[in-house]
Amino acid sequence: MTPPFLTAGLPVPHGFFTRAGGVSAGRFASLNCSLSGRDDADAVRENRRRAADALGTAPGALVGLTQVHGIAVATVESPWPLDARPEADAMVTDRPGLLLGIVTGDCAPVLFADAEAGVIGAAHAGWRGAVAGVIEATLDAMEALGARRARIAAAIGPCIGQPSYEVGPDLRDAVLARDPGDARFFAGGARPDRWMFDLPGYCAARLAAAGVARAAWIGRDTLAEEADFFSHRRSTLAGGGPIGHQLSAIALPG
């Protein structure tokens, strides 16, 4: 069974996978692609194999990270073992046939492509990483491989949308400490000390300010759309417990 995925018009093979089409069960049903959760390891490997196959790549070509909400970027020249993933939140490559995969459960997956240069990237942009500069760090690493920002197209995949994302003063203060003008990404919450944060809008603005030629959010809210996506915030509101993570991936043909 080919798992369903969403696309965003990028000029290379890519996909934002939903939670459907896999073999995991229970809270991980069904296409959980996280290597660091409590799901059955064989089920996760099969889910990742299905995702790689859906995008026309070999299972061993799918490269992942140990994501830590930072801004480190790994330059990928060949696949590394699953148990030797670097701690980083973005990857770039100019090697055809590699599939760069990011897993998320509300954070924003961002996929990048400069088809003319033959350079792609993938980033995990939670609010901490986005504020700290993971998007710009990914662009810098792509440029080091020959990409040009004026040619790069980027797509922000399924993530928590503003109507679903109530935040406190710690997050708002961190965002505004960098740029007070970013208050435009906050709407009033239900309480005086709470706000609704527009994570995809913030990421799109950072991409535009960095000089990316084309960038857009795919428009899917992970918390609101339970049938299609895993959501860490949804799980927390329901009392916690382990959850699955969806995969977003991009490849260079060849």
N, C-alpha and C positions, 0 to 999 in steps of 0.2 A: 504494500500500500504506500503510495507516495504522499508524504505529509503536505498539507496545504501551506503555502507561504504567500506573503504579500510582496509586491515590488513597487519601486518608486521611480522608474524611468532612468535609472543610472545606466551608463553605456557599457557595462560589463555584467556578467552573471552575478546575481545577488538575490537574497531573500530574507524577509522578516517572517520567521516561522511563528505560527500560532501554537497553542498547546495541544492541538489535535494531531492524530496520525501516528502516535507512538505505541509503545508496549508497556509503559509504566502504569502502576495501579495506585488506587487510593488517592492520597493528597497529591501524588506526583502524576496523576493521569493527565495526558498520556505521553506527550512528547517532551518530557523533561530532559534537558541536555546539559544540566550542571554536573560537573565532575566532582564537586566538593560538598554535596549534600548527603542525605541519608537514604537515598534511593538505592535500589539494587544495581550494582555496578554493571552487570551484564545487560540489564535493561537500558541503562544510560548509553552504553556502547552501541547497542542496537539502534537506539533513537538517533544518535549522532551519525551512524552509518546511513540511516534512511535520509537524514538531512543532506549529507554529502552527496548521496546518490541523486536526490532530487535536483541538485544544482550541477549534476554532471561531472562530479569529481570523485576520486577514490577516497575511501574512508580515511586512509592514512594521510591524506592531504589536508584534513581539517585541523587547524592549529588553534589552540586556546591558551588562556592565561590564568594565573592566580590573581584575580582582580582585588584591589585593595583600596579603591577610592582615592587614588593618587593621580599623578600626571606623567609617570614613567611610560616611555614608548619603546617597544621592542621592534627591531628591524629583523624580519624573518627571511632567512636564506634557505632553510630547509626545515621540515617538521621536526619537532623535538618530542621526546617521550611524554606520555600523558602525566607521568609522575615527576617530571622535571620542568614543569611550566614556570616561566619566570613571573615574578611579582611585578605586574604592570597593568595599566588600564587601557592601553592602545597598542596596535600593531600596524606596521606598514611593510610592504614588499614590492619588489619589481620582478618577482619570479613567477612566470606562468605556471598554472596548475595548482598553486597553493590556494587554500580556502581559509580565510581569516574569520574566526568565529568569536562573537561576544555573547555572553549570557546575561540576562536581565530579569528582574522581577518587579520593576517599577521605574528604575533608572532609565535614562535615554541611551539607546544604542545609536551610534552615528556611523554611517558608512560613507566612504570617500572614494572618488575615482578621477584620475586624469588619464583617460584612455589614450590620448596622443602620446604621452610619456611612457605609458605602460606601468603606472604606479597606482596602487590602491592602499586604503587604510581602513581601520575599524577601531572605534573607541567606545568605552563604557563611561558615560557621563552622568553620574549622579550629581546632586547639587554640589557636593564638596569638590569633586573633580572638575566640574564645569566652572565653578568660581575660581579654582586654583589655576586653570588653564590647560586642561587636558586636550581640548579642541585645538588650541593654538600649537601645543606641543606636537600633536599629530601632523598638523600642516607643516611645521618645521621639518619633521622627519621625512615627510613625503618630498619636500623640496630638496632635501639632501640626496634623494634618489633621482632627482631630475624633474619632478613635477613643478608646475607653476600654478599659483593660487587662482590666477585669472582663468585657468582651464578646468579647475577642480569642480566637480559636481558633488554635492553631499545630500544625504537623506537622513532624517531623524525618524527612527522607527517607533513602534508602539511603546509608550511610557505613560506614567501617571499624568493626567491632564489637570489643568488648573481647577476645574470644578470639584475635583476629587482630592486635591492636595492641600490640606490645612496644615500650616506650619506655625511655629512659635517664634519668639523674638530672637532666639539664637541664630536661626537660619537667616532671618531677615537682616539682622545686624551684620552677619558675615557678608551677605550679598552687597549691602549698602556701604560697607567699609571699603570695598573696592571701587564702587562708583555710585554715588547717591542718586544719579539719574536712573538707576535700575529699579527705583521704586515703582516704575511703570509696570513691572512684572508681578506686582502684588495687588490683589483686590481684598476688600474687607472680609473678615471671617465672621463667624457667628458670635464671637466674643471679642471684647476690646483688645485683648492681647494675642489674637490669632489672625492670620492672613491666609489667603489662597494664592499659592505660588505657581506661576506659569513656567514650569521647567522647559517644555519644548520651545516656547517662545523665547526664553532666555538663551537657549542653545542656538536657535536660529539667528538671534541678534549677534551673538558672539561670532558665528560663522560669517555673517555679512560684514561685521566690523573688521574681520581678519582678511577680507578680500576674496572670499570664495565666490566663484562665478554664479553658482546656483545652489540654493539650499532650501529645503522645505520639510515640514513635519508630515508624516503619513496620516496623521489625524486620528489615531486609535488610542483610547484611554485604557490602560491595563487594569486599573481598579474597577472601572465602570463595566467592563466587558468580561464578566466572569467566565462565560462559556468559551471564550477564545483565548484568554491570557491568564497566566499566573500573576499574582500580585502580593508583594510582601506587605504592603499597607493593609490590604484586605484581610490577610491572615492575622495581622496584629490586631485589627479591630475586632476580629472574631475570637480572640483569645490566644493567638500564637500557635506555634507548632511548625514543623518542617513544611516547606513548600518546594515546588519545582520552579524551574527557570526556563524561559523561552530563549531560542537561539536566533541571532541575526548574523548573517555571513555574506562575504563577498569574495570573488575570485577573479583572477586574470585568466582569460581563455588560453588554452595551450596544453 
